[in-house]
Amino acid sequence: PGSIDFDGKLMAPHVNIAVFARGINLHLQTRAYFDDEQARNEDCPIFNAVPSVTRRSTLLAVKEEGGDKPRYRFDIYLQGDNETVFFDF
């Protein structure tokens, strides 16, 4: 993924994710931003629309070492202290 124009500003590289689960009437929407794109994340209007820095961290996929291809870990929490930020688009 690359940067995408959003109303004249560039969004940071990200992956859109939809979560479907039993007991959830409507799917949940979130995004995974890449922790090694810090400068782009700081300029992204959607990432920074989340007012809490702590909550924003739930949107970061963490790069893991090893292997011959890039690999990122992104955990989704549906509730609790580390609940992932979900968007209502």
C-alpha positions in Angstrom: 0.0 0.0 0.0 1.1 3.5 -0.7 -0.1 7.0 0.3 -3.5 8.0 -0.9 -4.9 11.5 -1.4 -7.7 12.5 1.0 -9.1 15.9 0.4 -5.7 17.4 -0.6 -3.7 15.6 2.1 -1.9 12.3 1.9 -3.1 9.4 4.1 -0.4 7.1 5.4 0.0 3.6 3.9 -2.6 1.4 5.6 -4.8 -1.7 5.1 -8.5 -1.5 5.6 -9.9 -4.3 7.8 -13.5 -5.5 8.3 -14.3 -7.8 11.3 -17.3 -10.1 11.1 -18.2 -12.1 14.1 -21.2 -13.9 15.7 -23.0 -11.5 18.0 -22.0 -8.4 16.0 -24.9 -7.2 13.9 -22.8 -4.9 11.7 -19.2 -5.6 10.7 -16.5 -3.5 12.4 -14.1 -1.4 10.4 -10.6 -0.5 11.4 -7.2 0.1 9.7 -3.8 -1.2 10.2 -1.1 1.5 9.8 2.6 0.5 9.8 4.8 1.3 12.7 7.8 1.9 10.5 6.0 4.7 8.6 6.1 7.1 11.6 6.6 10.3 9.6 3.7 9.5 7.2 1.5 8.4 10.2 2.1 11.8 11.9 0.8 13.6 8.8 -2.2 11.3 8.1 -5.5 13.1 8.6 -7.5 9.9 9.4 -4.9 8.4 11.8 -4.7 11.7 13.7 -8.5 12.1 13.8 -8.2 9.7 16.8 -7.7 12.2 19.6 -5.8 9.9 22.0 -2.2 8.9 21.3 -2.8 5.8 23.4 -5.8 4.8 21.3 -4.0 5.6 18.0 -1.4 3.0 19.0 -4.1 0.3 18.6 -4.0 1.0 14.9 -0.3 0.2 14.5 0.9 -3.0 12.9 4.3 -3.8 14.4 7.1 -5.0 12.1 8.6 -8.3 13.1 12.1 -9.4 12.2 12.9 -12.7 10.5 12.1 -14.2 7.2 12.9 -12.9 3.7 9.7 -10.8 3.4 8.3 -8.0 5.6 6.0 -9.3 8.3 3.8 -7.3 10.6 1.7 -8.2 13.6 -1.7 -6.6 14.1 -3.8 -7.7 17.1 -7.5 -6.8 17.2 -9.2 -6.4 20.6 -13.0 -6.2 20.6 -13.1 -4.9 24.2 -11.0 -4.1 27.2 -8.1 -1.7 27.9 -6.5 -2.3 24.6 -9.7 -2.2 22.5 -8.9 -1.5 18.9 -10.2 1.8 17.4 -13.1 1.1 15.1 -14.3 3.6 12.5 -17.9 4.4 11.5 -17.4 5.2 7.8 
